[in-house]
Amino acid sequence: MGLIAAIFILTLGCFAYIFWPERNPFVQADKTRVDYLRERKEAIYENLRDLNFEYQAGKYPEADYNQQRTALEDEAAKVIAEMEALVARGMKSTRARA
């Protein structure tokens, strides 16, 4: 009987831990500008990979591919330059690098 009670209490504790609502569900972790730029850089790189794959699959003509690739590379360069400038001024990321 004691074993069943212990299992019940453990199960109840697990459900409470998993489903207990936070005090304010609308609170988000604060992001710095560096965090935002890092996410943007990752999205741009993903877009470049997709663009290369679709070009190699024959979905884009070469002129369109070159134009889009150049635009994405320019945007990535701007994002990286801004990140480096912010880091040089001492702004840190609130997240650990993956």
Protein Blocks (a to p, Z undefined) as FASTA:
>chain_A
ZZmmmmmmmmmmmmmmmmmccfblmbccdddfklmmmmmmmmmmmmmmmmmmmmmnopac
fklmmmmmmmmmmmmmmmmmmmmmmmmnopacfbdcZZ
